[in-house]
Amino acid sequence: MRRQAIAVASMLLLAGTALATAPEQAGTEAAAVHPELWPAAKSPAAITDAKTEAAIDALIAKMTVEQKVGQLVQGDISTITPKDLETYPLGSILAGGNSGPNGNERSSAADWAKLVGEFRAVSLRPQANGVAIPIIFGVDAVHGHNNIPGATLFPHNIGLGAARDPELIQRIGAVTAAEIAGSGIEWTFAPTLAVPQDLRWGRSYEGYAADPKLIADYAKAMVLGLQGPLVAGKTVDATHVAATAKHFLADGGTFEGKDQGDAKIDEQELIAKHAQGYPAAIDAGALTVMASFSSWQGIKHHGNKGLLTDALKDKMGFAGFVVGDWNGHGQVAGCSVTDCAQSINAGLDMFMAPDSWKGLYETTLAQAKDGRISAARLDDAVRRILRVKYKLGLFDAGHGSRGDFAAVGAPAHLEVAREAVAKSLVLLKNNGSVLPIKPGAKLLVAGPGADNMAMQSGGWTISWQGTDVTHADFPNGQTIWEALNKAVGEAGGKATLSADGSFTEKPDVAIVVFGEEPYAEFQGDVPTLDYQPAEAKDLATLKKLKAAGIPVVALFLSGRPLFTNPEINAADAFVAGWLPGSQAAGIADVLVAGKGGKTARGFTGKLPFAWPADARSPVEKPQFAVGYGLAYGDKTAVPQLPEAPGVDIAGMLNVEKFFSGGRARAPWTLSIVDAGGSRQVGSAPVDSSYGLLKTRSVDVKAQEDGKSFVWNGPASFTLSGPNADLSRQLNNSFALRLDWRVDAVGQGPVSIALGGPAFDISALVSAAPKEQVSTIKLPLRCFADAGADLTRVAHAVTLGGDKGLAVTLLNANVEAVGENLPCPPAAK
């Protein structure tokens, strides 16, 4: 899923304006699906019973078409209130990754339960026909109940895949369910059953492993953990919640390293690699399945009847309901986010329409009334949704009192997370048996990840991208430094924290903790598997300590295996720590020996994906194969490894593309500047120093694919980079291209600069269609003729404006143009 801030466009949608999304596919006919090739499965008979089906029959017979259509639509708490349900009888509410009760992402379990209760109370008020249908509330609890501070935070799925322990997975599911239920919620959008093929994909850490068999084992275990076994005639109990098998299908099979891509593979490969987790999840009783944003052979899954109906519902016997992903229906050919009968007709049962729910409800109602959505398809979707609601006990009078706030972050739950962290660690190198840390040792702990809860937790933590997490969010957790310091001290030693690796007293051993900054989808997509193509600060720290004669341990935090041969060579020991979450004590349990000379746990983790020998992707010749992982006592010595990345890193870094997908593209960075100075911009909302320029991520054609800029005075944004050489592009008639939406024309001139000289583009801004995506192109020769040195471009785009200007940037790059474009006037 996505879970992002609501777009500026949402206000237009709420006013009834449909925002058309350009489909990424040609034609409307899906590639042929052959149901006979698909594996057989069947939702357990206990998912329903004759009494329940009779109750559903009676309820459907009484429902108005308005009530039926309402069941098909889900809105996000950031754009809908409980009072809205008095007019719009929606069947479901969700809280996206950047949504919290009353706009507070750090709300308590009690706050969440109160909000859910308020929505449910309105939904339970009988309408004129005497019908009242409770809402179902969903949330992204993907590595524990990660939306709530103080909850039990587990390693992300890639780390759990390294543990290779289905029994542990089932216990993790049960813990997570108890904490979700403890906050009054009954549905989680998990587990993810992706089988990532290209680790450049920013969602790779959401996949457990490359092995479809392990995915199937984990699918069964996690569904049983979250829901408990379904029992005939009984509802899911108060400590369990509905699971969601997602994302159907092959969202990790694009081979492009890009989110929402296209799986250009045949049906046999689609089934063999990417479908194996679903029969296991269905047989285990998964109550919901989520459709993927992705495509298969050019056709979006949200509109593919062959996959959603013929394969999933018919051949695999899925009797629950299929929910869409965040406005994913708007990407189907011929659809917009407020108009898509095609998805329902294809087999989608519930739209996820976070900010488009009002317009979508109205158009879907019209389509149900005029027959574009048949009565039979409408009733089938409603029946599936009601079936799940009955199984969850949502119609029971006492359902609303099921929350147990004490379950959130309970000590016993934290112990399960600590065990999971220990089992997730993979030892790639331990030359000279540097690990474990001996009792009484003087330990130096260094690196940017040493005392950094955000880095060890990753995305989908408190917020969608997880970039603003602090230790205060998880006071019952430990940073890696805290865990190591405690363990070393208890073993009679002494630990010192030094981010840059400097020291006054020479340590016996050093641990350098480094890796990727937090990210989720889109923001996590990378052009190569090279760990740090722009700089090598971590490598320098490793080498500095090694040169000082200190044994060095590298603890690498990442959402995927990356090309790290230089770092592996610079360390005596190298540990893949993945994204362990809040319970770093599990790391100390493995790395630090107690006074008796033994660690609390040994290394048992095995690589869930191949570790690359160079920066190319997919990984064809791994440095370490799937299943590799050393244990204490192993005598394997890792020799000096080749350090050539195998690709033109500079060429792969898209020097010509400065901004896309809602973010600056490496190696470029985005900053906003006013008279108070410069501030760097990530995924979270940022104001300039004096508040004269505000920016936030917004939805335009996909989730958070745009960056909104609103001026309240003289200020600018700039895309800065590595002194790129654009002289070749100058000699080949390239232009600077901006795809943007002009939301408001402000007072004063608007200027744009590349490499220094600036031009006045006020006329272009004024002429641009308002609140519609448009494009401007400015020849590079204009900037060069004005004095820009295109052999060393440090600032690719600088856009200046004044109070009242508002634009949303989707793309900035240079590209070849086949037309003679004029230069705008020079800025004054």
C-alpha positions in Angstrom: 0.0 0.0 0.0 0.9 3.5 0.2 -0.6 5.7 2.9 0.4 9.2 2.1 -0.7 12.8 2.7 -3.8 13.9 0.9 -3.2 15.8 -2.3 -4.2 19.4 -3.0 -6.4 17.9 -5.6 -8.5 16.2 -2.9 -10.3 19.5 -2.2 -11.4 19.5 -5.8 -12.6 15.9 -5.5 -14.5 16.6 -2.4 -16.2 19.4 -4.3 -17.3 16.8 -6.9 -14.6 17.4 -9.5 -13.2 14.1 -11.0 -9.4 14.1 -11.2 -8.6 11.9 -14.2 -5.6 9.8 -13.9 -3.7 9.0 -17.1 -3.8 5.2 -17.3 -0.4 3.5 -17.8 -1.8 0.9 -20.2 -3.1 0.7 -23.7 -6.4 -0.9 -24.5 -8.9 -2.4 -22.2 -8.6 -6.1 -22.8 -6.6 -8.1 -20.2 -4.1 -10.7 -21.2 -5.9 -14.1 -21.2 -6.0 -15.9 -17.9 -6.3 -19.7 -18.0 -8.0 -20.7 -14.7 -7.1 -24.3 -15.2 -3.4 -23.4 -14.7 -3.9 -21.8 -11.3 -3.6 -23.7 -8.0 -6.7 -24.9 -6.3 -7.6 -23.5 -2.9 -10.7 -22.7 -0.9 -11.7 -20.5 2.0 -12.6 -22.6 5.0 -16.2 -23.5 5.3 -16.0 -21.9 8.7 -15.8 -18.4 7.0 -19.6 -18.5 7.1 -22.6 -20.7 7.8 -26.2 -21.2 6.8 -27.4 -18.9 9.6 -25.1 -16.1 8.6 -25.9 -16.4 4.9 -29.6 -16.3 5.7 -29.0 -13.1 7.7 -27.1 -11.6 4.8 -30.0 -12.5 2.5 -32.4 -10.8 4.7 -30.2 -7.7 5.1 -29.5 -7.4 1.3 -33.3 -7.6 0.7 -33.9 -4.6 2.9 -30.9 -2.5 1.8 -31.4 0.4 -0.5 -29.1 0.7 -3.5 -27.5 3.7 -1.7 -26.6 1.5 1.2 -25.3 -1.2 -1.0 -23.1 1.1 -2.9 -21.9 2.6 0.3 -20.5 -0.8 1.4 -18.2 -0.7 -1.7 -16.5 2.5 -0.7 -13.7 3.2 1.9 -12.6 6.7 2.9 -9.6 7.9 4.9 -9.9 9.6 8.2 -8.0 12.6 6.9 -10.9 13.5 4.6 -14.0 12.0 6.2 -15.7 12.6 9.6 -18.2 10.4 11.5 -20.9 13.0 10.7 -20.3 12.4 6.9 -21.7 8.8 7.4 -25.1 10.3 8.1 -25.3 11.3 4.5 -22.9 8.9 2.8 -23.3 5.3 4.2 -19.8 4.1 3.5 -18.9 0.6 4.5 -15.3 1.1 5.6 -12.9 3.6 7.0 -9.1 3.4 6.9 -6.2 5.4 8.4 -3.4 5.8 6.0 0.3 5.9 6.9 0.2 9.7 7.3 -3.2 9.8 8.9 -3.9 9.9 12.7 -6.9 10.7 14.9 -7.5 14.4 14.8 -4.5 14.9 12.5 -2.1 13.5 15.2 0.1 10.7 14.0 1.3 10.1 17.5 -2.2 9.4 19.0 -2.5 6.8 21.8 -4.4 3.5 21.5 -7.2 5.1 23.5 -7.4 8.0 20.9 -7.6 5.4 18.1 -10.3 3.4 19.9 -12.3 6.6 20.5 -12.2 7.6 16.8 -13.1 4.1 15.6 -16.0 4.1 18.1 -17.3 7.4 16.8 -17.4 6.2 13.2 -19.0 2.9 14.3 -21.6 4.7 16.4 -22.9 6.6 13.5 -22.9 3.6 11.2 -25.0 1.7 13.7 -27.8 4.2 13.7 -30.7 2.6 11.7 -31.8 4.5 8.6 -35.3 4.9 7.5 -35.6 1.3 6.3 -34.4 0.1 9.7 -31.0 -1.1 8.3 -27.8 -0.3 10.1 -24.5 -1.7 9.0 -21.3 -1.3 11.0 -18.2 0.0 9.4 -15.0 -2.0 9.2 -11.9 -0.1 10.1 -8.5 -0.9 8.5 -4.9 0.2 9.1 -1.4 -0.6 7.9 0.0 -2.6 10.8 2.8 -4.2 8.8 5.6 -4.8 11.3 3.7 -4.6 14.5 1.1 -2.0 15.2 3.5 0.5 13.8 1.1 3.5 13.8 1.1 3.8 17.6 4.0 5.1 19.7 5.0 2.5 22.3 3.6 -0.4 20.3 5.7 -3.6 19.8 7.8 -3.0 16.7 9.1 -6.1 14.8 11.7 -6.4 12.1 10.4 -5.7 8.7 9.5 -8.7 6.6 12.9 -9.1 4.9 14.4 -9.7 8.4 11.7 -12.1 9.3 12.4 -14.0 6.1 16.0 -14.3 7.2 14.8 -16.0 10.4 13.1 -18.8 8.5 10.8 -19.6 11.4 7.0 -20.0 10.5 6.2 -20.7 14.2 7.7 -17.4 15.2 5.8 -15.7 12.4 2.5 -17.0 13.8 3.4 -15.7 17.2 4.3 -12.3 15.7 0.9 -12.3 14.0 -0.9 -13.0 17.3 1.0 -10.3 19.1 0.3 -7.8 16.3 -3.4 -8.7 16.3 -3.7 -8.3 20.1 -2.3 -4.8 19.9 -4.4 -3.8 16.9 -7.5 -5.0 18.6 -6.3 -3.3 21.8 -6.8 0.0 20.0 -10.3 -0.8 18.8 -9.4 -1.7 15.2 -10.3 -5.0 13.6 -8.5 -5.1 10.2 -4.9 -4.9 9.1 -3.6 -4.6 5.6 -1.1 -7.5 6.0 0.7 -9.8 5.2 2.5 -8.8 2.1 3.1 -11.9 -0.1 5.3 -10.2 -2.7 8.3 -12.1 -4.1 10.6 -9.2 -5.1 12.7 -9.9 -8.2 14.5 -6.6 -8.5 15.9 -5.2 -5.3 16.1 -1.7 -6.6 12.4 -1.7 -5.9 11.8 0.4 -2.8 9.3 -2.0 -1.3 11.7 -5.0 -1.3 11.8 -5.1 2.5 8.1 -5.8 2.5 8.7 -9.2 0.9 9.8 -12.0 3.2 12.1 -13.8 0.7 12.8 -14.8 -2.9 11.6 -18.4 -2.2 7.9 -18.9 -3.1 7.7 -21.9 -0.7 8.8 -19.8 2.2 6.3 -17.2 1.3 3.5 -19.8 1.3 4.6 -21.1 4.7 4.7 -17.6 6.1 1.4 -16.7 4.5 -0.3 -19.5 6.4 1.4 -18.7 9.7 0.8 -15.0 9.6 -2.9 -15.3 8.7 -3.4 -17.8 11.5 -1.6 -15.6 13.9 -3.6 -12.5 13.0 -7.0 -14.1 12.7 -6.7 -17.3 14.7 -8.2 -20.4 13.0 -11.7 -19.7 11.8 -14.3 -21.7 13.8 -17.7 -22.6 12.4 -20.5 -20.7 14.1 -18.1 -18.4 16.0 -16.8 -15.0 15.4 -13.2 -14.0 15.4 -12.3 -13.4 19.1 -11.5 -10.1 20.7 -7.7 -10.5 20.4 -7.6 -11.2 16.7 -8.2 -9.2 13.5 -8.9 -9.7 9.8 -5.8 -10.3 7.7 -5.2 -9.1 4.2 -3.2 -11.1 1.7 -1.5 -8.5 -0.6 -0.8 -7.3 -3.1 -2.5 -9.5 -5.7 -0.5 -10.0 -7.8 3.3 -9.8 -8.6 3.9 -6.3 -7.3 7.5 -7.5 -6.8 7.8 -9.0 -10.3 8.4 -5.9 -12.5 12.2 -6.2 -13.1 12.3 -2.4 -13.4 13.1 -1.4 -9.8 10.1 0.9 -9.9 6.9 0.9 -7.9 3.6 0.1 -9.6 5.4 -1.5 -12.5 4.4 -4.1 -15.1 5.2 -7.8 -14.7 6.0 -8.7 -18.3 6.1 -12.4 -17.8 4.0 -15.3 -19.0 1.2 -16.8 -17.0 3.2 -19.9 -15.9 5.9 -17.7 -14.3 3.3 -15.4 -12.8 1.8 -18.4 -11.0 5.0 -20.2 -10.1 6.8 -17.2 -8.7 4.2 -14.9 -7.5 0.9 -16.7 -6.7 2.1 -19.4 -4.3 1.4 -17.4 -1.1 -2.3 -16.9 -1.9 -3.6 -20.5 -1.8 -1.9 -20.9 1.6 -3.5 -17.6 2.8 -6.9 -18.5 1.5 -6.8 -22.0 2.9 -5.8 -20.5 6.3 -8.9 -18.3 6.2 -7.7 -14.9 5.0 -10.8 -12.7 5.1 -9.6 -10.1 2.6 -7.2 -9.8 -0.3 -5.8 -6.5 -1.6 -5.4 -5.8 -5.3 -2.0 -4.5 -6.5 -1.3 -1.2 -8.1 0.8 -3.1 -10.6 0.1 -4.5 -14.0 0.5 -7.8 -15.7 1.4 -7.6 -19.4 0.3 -3.9 -19.5 -3.1 -4.3 -17.8 -3.7 -2.9 -14.3 -4.8 -5.5 -11.8 -7.6 -3.3 -10.5 -9.4 -3.9 -13.8 -8.3 -7.5 -14.6 -11.4 -9.8 -14.3 -9.3 -12.8 -15.3 -7.1 -12.4 -12.2 -9.6 -11.0 -9.7 -12.6 -13.2 -10.5 -11.6 -16.1 -12.7 -8.3 -17.0 -10.9 -8.7 -15.6 -7.3 -12.4 -16.1 -6.6 -13.3 -19.0 -8.8 -10.3 -21.3 -9.1 -8.7 -20.4 -5.8 -12.0 -20.3 -4.0 -11.6 -17.1 -2.2 -14.9 -16.3 -0.4 -13.9 -13.1 1.4 -13.7 -9.7 -0.2 -11.2 -7.9 -2.5 -10.2 -4.4 -1.5 -8.4 -2.0 -3.8 -5.2 -0.1 -3.0 -5.0 3.7 -2.5 -7.0 5.1 -5.5 -5.6 2.3 -7.5 -8.9 2.0 -9.5 -8.1 5.4 -11.0 -5.2 3.9 -13.0 -7.5 1.5 -14.9 -8.0 2.3 -18.5 -11.0 4.6 -19.0 -11.3 5.3 -15.3 -10.6 8.2 -12.9 -10.4 8.1 -9.1 -14.1 9.2 -9.0 -15.4 7.0 -11.8 -14.6 3.3 -12.3 -17.3 0.8 -12.8 -14.7 -1.3 -14.6 -13.0 -2.3 -11.3 -16.2 -3.5 -9.7 -17.2 -5.4 -12.8 -13.7 -7.0 -12.8 -14.2 -8.3 -9.3 -13.0 -5.6 -7.0 -15.5 -5.5 -4.0 -14.4 -2.5 -2.1 -12.7 0.7 -3.5 -10.0 2.2 -1.4 -10.9 5.8 -2.1 -9.1 7.8 0.6 -9.8 11.3 -0.7 -12.1 10.5 -3.7 -14.8 8.7 -1.8 -17.5 11.3 -2.2 -17.3 11.6 -5.9 -16.8 7.9 -6.3 -19.8 7.1 -4.2 -22.0 9.3 -6.4 -20.8 8.0 -9.7 -20.9 4.4 -8.6 -24.5 4.9 -7.3 -25.5 6.2 -10.7 -23.8 3.2 -12.4 -25.6 0.8 -10.1 -28.9 2.4 -10.9 -28.5 2.5 -14.7 -27.1 -1.1 -15.0 -23.5 -0.4 -15.8 -22.8 -2.3 -12.6 -25.3 -5.2 -12.6 -27.5 -5.9 -9.6 -26.0 -9.4 -9.3 -22.4 -8.0 -9.2 -23.4 -5.4 -6.7 -25.1 -7.9 -4.4 -22.1 -10.3 -4.7 -19.7 -7.6 -3.5 -22.0 -6.5 -0.7 -22.5 -10.2 0.4 -18.7 -10.7 0.6 -18.2 -7.6 2.7 -21.1 -8.4 5.0 -19.8 -12.0 5.3 -16.5 -10.7 6.7 -18.2 -8.2 9.0 -20.3 -11.0 10.5 -17.3 -13.2 10.9 -15.5 -10.4 12.8 -18.5 -10.0 15.1 -19.1 -6.4 14.0 -22.9 -6.9 14.3 -22.5 -8.1 17.9 -23.7 -5.7 20.5 -20.5 -5.9 22.5 -18.0 -5.6 19.7 -17.2 -1.9 20.4 -15.8 -2.7 23.9 -13.2 -5.1 22.7 -10.1 -2.8 23.1 -7.5 -3.7 25.8 -5.1 -0.7 25.8 -2.7 -2.6 28.0 -1.9 -5.0 25.2 -0.1 -2.3 23.3 3.6 -2.7 24.0 3.0 -5.4 26.6 6.3 -6.9 28.1 5.6 -10.4 26.8 5.1 -8.9 23.3 8.4 -7.1 23.4 10.2 -10.3 24.2 8.8 -11.9 21.0 10.2 -8.9 19.1 13.5 -9.2 20.8 13.7 -12.9 19.8 12.7 -12.0 16.2 15.5 -9.4 16.0 18.1 -12.0 17.1 16.9 -14.6 14.7 16.9 -12.1 11.8 20.6 -11.3 11.9 22.8 -12.8 9.2 26.5 -13.1 9.6 28.3 -12.6 6.3 31.9 -12.4 7.5 33.7 -13.1 10.8 37.4 -13.3 9.9 39.5 -13.9 13.0 36.4 -14.6 15.1 36.1 -11.0 16.0 32.5 -11.7 17.1 31.2 -12.2 19.7 32.4 -9.2 21.7 34.4 -10.7 24.6 33.5 -10.1 28.3 35.3 -7.1 29.7 36.1 -5.6 26.3 36.4 -1.9 25.6 33.9 -1.3 22.8 33.6 1.7 20.5 30.2 2.1 18.8 30.2 4.4 15.8 28.2 5.2 12.7 25.0 7.1 11.9 22.8 4.2 12.8 24.2 3.5 16.2 21.8 5.7 18.1 19.1 6.2 15.6 15.6 4.7 16.1 14.5 5.9 12.7 17.2 4.1 10.8 16.7 0.8 12.7 12.9 1.0 12.2 12.6 2.0 8.6 9.5 3.1 6.7 6.0 2.4 7.8 6.8 3.5 11.3 4.5 6.2 12.8 4.4 7.8 9.4 4.4 6.4 5.9 8.1 7.0 5.1 9.2 6.7 8.7 11.7 9.6 8.4 10.6 11.5 11.5 10.7 8.7 14.1 12.6 9.5 17.4 13.4 7.4 20.5 10.5 9.2 22.2 8.1 7.3 19.9 9.3 3.9 21.4 10.3 4.5 25.0 10.1 0.8 25.7 12.7 0.1 23.0 16.4 0.5 22.7 18.7 2.0 20.1 21.5 -0.3 19.0 23.9 1.8 21.1 21.8 1.5 24.2 21.5 -2.2 23.8 25.2 -2.7 23.2 26.2 -0.4 26.0 24.0 -2.3 28.5 25.2 -5.7 27.4 28.9 -4.8 27.4 28.6 -3.2 30.8 26.8 -6.2 32.3 29.7 -8.4 30.9 32.3 -6.2 32.8 33.4 -4.1 29.8 33.0 -0.5 28.8 31.3 1.0 25.7 31.8 4.4 24.2 29.6 6.1 21.6 31.3 8.1 18.8 29.3 8.8 15.7 32.4 9.6 13.6 34.6 6.8 15.1 37.0 9.2 16.9 38.4 8.1 20.2 40.8 9.1 23.0 41.3 5.7 24.5 42.0 2.9 21.9 39.2 0.4 22.1 39.6 -3.4 21.9 37.0 -3.6 19.1 34.7 -1.2 17.2 31.2 -1.7 15.8 30.2 0.7 13.0 26.4 0.9 12.5 25.4 2.3 9.1 23.0 1.8 6.2 20.0 3.2 4.5 17.9 6.1 5.7 14.2 5.3 6.2 11.9 5.0 3.1 8.8 3.4 1.8 7.4 3.0 -1.8 8.4 5.5 -4.5 11.0 7.2 -2.2 12.8 3.9 -1.8 13.3 3.1 -5.5 17.0 3.4 -6.5 18.8 3.2 -9.9 21.5 0.7 -8.8 22.3 -1.6 -6.0 25.4 0.3 -5.1 25.1 1.2 -1.4 26.4 4.8 -1.4 27.3 6.1 -4.8 27.3 9.7 -3.7 29.7 9.6 -0.8 31.7 7.1 1.3 31.6 8.4 4.9 30.8 5.1 6.4 33.6 3.4 4.4 36.0 6.1 5.6 35.1 5.4 9.2 35.6 1.7 8.7 39.0 2.2 7.1 40.1 4.7 9.7 39.5 2.4 12.5 41.0 -0.6 10.7 44.1 1.5 10.0 44.4 2.2 13.7 44.8 -1.5 14.3 41.3 -1.9 15.8 39.2 -5.0 14.9 36.1 -3.7 13.2 32.6 -5.1 13.0 30.2 -3.6 10.4 26.5 -3.7 11.3 24.6 -2.9 8.1 21.0 -1.6 8.3 19.1 -1.9 5.1 15.8 -2.8 3.5 17.6 -5.0 0.9 20.9 -6.6 0.1 23.2 -4.0 -1.5 26.6 -4.0 -3.1 28.9 -3.4 -0.1 32.1 -5.2 -1.1 34.2 -2.2 -0.2 32.6 -2.1 3.3 32.9 -5.8 3.7 36.6 -5.6 2.8 37.2 -2.8 5.3 35.7 -4.8 8.2 36.7 -8.0 10.0 33.1 -9.0 10.5 30.0 -8.0 8.6 26.4 -8.4 9.9 23.3 -7.9 7.8 21.0 -6.3 10.4 18.1 -5.4 8.0 15.5 -3.1 9.7 15.2 -4.6 13.2 12.7 -2.3 14.8 12.7 -1.1 18.4 14.0 -4.1 20.3 17.8 -3.7 19.6 18.5 -5.8 22.7 18.0 -8.8 20.3 21.2 -7.6 18.5 23.2 -7.4 21.7 21.9 -10.9 22.6 23.8 -12.2 19.5 26.9 -9.9 19.3 27.9 -9.6 23.0 29.1 -12.5 25.1 28.2 -12.5 28.8 30.5 -13.0 31.7 30.5 -16.7 31.1 31.9 -16.2 27.6 28.7 -17.2 25.7 26.1 -15.1 24.0 22.4 -15.4 24.9 21.7 -16.4 21.2 23.8 -17.4 18.3 23.6 -16.5 14.6 20.9 -18.5 13.0 19.7 -16.2 10.2 20.1 -17.1 6.5 20.0 -14.7 3.5 16.4 -14.5 2.2 17.7 -12.8 -1.0 21.0 -13.1 -2.8 23.6 -10.6 -1.8 25.0 -8.8 -4.9 28.6 -9.1 -6.0 28.2 -5.8 -7.9 25.7 -3.0 -8.4 23.7 -4.6 -11.1 20.1 -5.8 -10.7 18.6 -8.3 -10.8 21.4 -10.2 -9.0 22.5 -13.0 -11.3 25.9 -13.8 -9.8 25.7 -13.2 -6.1 28.5 -12.6 -3.7 26.6 -14.6 -1.2 23.7 -16.9 -2.3 20.3 -17.3 -0.9 20.5 -19.3 2.3 24.1 -18.2 3.2 24.8 -17.3 6.7 27.6 -18.1 9.1 27.3 -19.3 12.6 29.7 -19.1 15.6 32.2 -21.8 15.2 32.3 -21.7 11.4 35.8 -21.4 10.1 34.8 -19.8 6.8 37.1 -16.9 6.0 35.9 -14.3 3.5 38.7 -13.3 1.2 39.3 -9.8 -0.3 36.3 -9.2 -2.6 36.3 -7.3 -5.9 35.2 -3.7 -5.5 34.3 -2.8 -9.0 30.5 -2.0 -9.2 30.2 -3.5 -12.6 28.1 -0.6 -13.9 28.6 3.0 -14.8 27.3 4.4 -11.5 27.3 8.0 -12.7 25.4 7.0 -15.8 22.9 5.0 -13.8 22.2 7.9 -11.4 20.0 9.7 -13.9 22.0 12.9 -14.0 19.5 14.2 -16.5 16.5 13.5 -14.1 16.4 15.8 -11.2 12.9 15.2 -9.7 10.2 12.6 -10.2 8.0 10.4 -8.1 7.5 13.1 -5.5 11.2 13.4 -4.6 14.6 14.6 -5.8 16.4 11.8 -7.6 19.9 10.8 -6.5 22.3 12.4 -6.5 20.1 15.5 -6.5 18.6 16.9 -3.3 15.7 19.4 -2.8 15.9 22.4 -0.5 13.8 25.4 0.2 15.3 28.8 0.8 14.2 32.1 2.3 16.1 35.0 4.0 16.5 32.7 7.0 18.6 30.1 5.2 18.1 26.8 3.5 16.3 23.6 4.7 16.4 20.3 3.0 13.2 18.6 1.9 12.3 15.0 2.3 8.9 13.3 2.3 7.6 15.1 5.4 6.1 18.6 5.3 8.7 21.3 5.7 8.5 25.1 6.1 11.3 27.4 5.1 13.2 29.1 8.0 10.9 32.2 8.1 7.8 30.3 6.9 7.7 32.0 3.6 7.6 28.8 1.6 5.7 25.6 2.6 6.1 22.3 0.9 4.4 18.9 1.3 4.0 15.7 -0.6 0.7 15.4 -2.5 -1.2 13.1 -4.8 -1.7 14.1 -8.4 -1.6 10.9 -10.6 -0.4 8.5 -8.0 0.4 8.6 -4.3 2.7 11.4 -3.3 4.0 11.8 -6.8 4.0 15.6 -6.5 5.5 18.2 -4.2 3.4 21.2 -3.4 5.0 24.6 -2.9 3.0 27.5 -1.5 4.7 30.9 -1.1 3.9 33.4 1.6 6.7 35.8 0.6 10.0 35.9 -1.4 11.5 32.4 -1.3 12.7 29.6 -3.7 13.2 25.9 -4.0 16.3 24.4 -5.5 17.5 21.1 -6.8 21.2 20.8 -6.0 23.6 18.1 -7.0 27.1 16.9 -7.8 28.5 19.5 -10.3 27.1 17.5 -13.1 28.4 17.9 -16.6 25.5 18.8 -18.9 27.7 20.1 -21.8 26.9 17.0 -23.9 23.2 17.7 -23.5 23.8 21.3 -24.5 25.4 20.2 -27.7 22.4 18.0 -28.5 19.6 20.5 -28.3 18.3 19.5 -24.8 15.9 21.6 -22.7 15.0 21.8 -19.1 11.5 20.4 -18.7 9.1 20.9 -15.8 5.9 19.0 -15.5 3.8 20.8 -12.9 0.5 22.2 -11.9 0.1 25.9 -11.4 -2.4 26.1 -8.5 -2.3 29.9 -8.0 -0.5 32.9 -9.5 1.1 35.1 -6.9 2.3 38.6 -6.7 5.6 39.5 -8.1 7.8 37.8 -10.7 8.5 34.1 -11.0 12.1 33.2 -11.9 13.9 30.0 -12.9 17.6 29.3 -12.9 19.9 26.5 -14.0 23.6 26.7 -13.3 23.3 30.3 -12.1 21.6 32.7 -14.6 17.9 33.2 -14.1 15.0 33.9 -16.4 11.6 35.5 -15.8 8.9 32.9 -16.4 6.0 34.9 -15.0 4.2 35.0 -18.4 4.5 31.2 -18.7 3.1 30.8 -15.2 0.2 33.1 -15.9 -0.6 31.3 -19.2 -0.5 27.9 -17.7 -3.9 26.2 -17.2 -4.8 26.4 -13.6 -5.2 23.3 -11.5 -4.2 21.1 -14.4 -0.9 19.4 -15.1 1.1 21.3 -17.8 4.6 21.4 -19.1 7.2 24.1 -19.8 10.5 23.6 -21.7 13.5 26.0 -21.6 16.4 25.3 -23.9 19.8 24.7 -22.2 21.3 27.1 -24.7 19.4 29.9 -23.0 21.2 29.3 -19.7 24.5 28.8 -21.4 24.2 31.9 -23.5 23.4 33.8 -20.3 26.7 32.6 -18.7 25.9 29.3 -17.1 28.8 26.8 -17.0 27.1 23.6 -18.0 30.2 21.5 -17.4 29.7 22.0 -13.6 26.0 22.3 -12.7 25.5 22.3 -8.9 22.0 23.8 -9.0 19.9 22.2 -11.7 16.7 24.0 -10.9 16.0 27.0 -8.7 12.5 28.4 -8.8 11.8 31.7 -7.1 8.5 33.3 -6.4 6.6 35.5 -4.0 3.4 35.6 -1.9 0.4 33.8 -3.4 2.3 31.6 -5.8 1.4 27.9 -5.5 2.7 25.2 -7.8 2.9 21.4 -7.6 6.0 19.8 -9.2 5.8 16.4 -10.7 8.9 16.2 -12.8 12.1 18.1 -13.6 14.6 16.8 -16.0 16.5 17.6 -19.2 15.5 16.0 -22.4 16.1 16.3 -26.2 13.7 18.6 -28.0 12.9 18.7 -31.7 11.7 22.3 -31.8 13.2 25.7 -31.8 12.0 27.1 -28.4 12.4 30.7 -27.5 14.3 32.0 -24.4 12.2 33.8 -21.8 13.4 37.3 -20.7 16.2 37.5 -18.2 15.2 37.9 -14.6 15.6 41.4 -13.1 
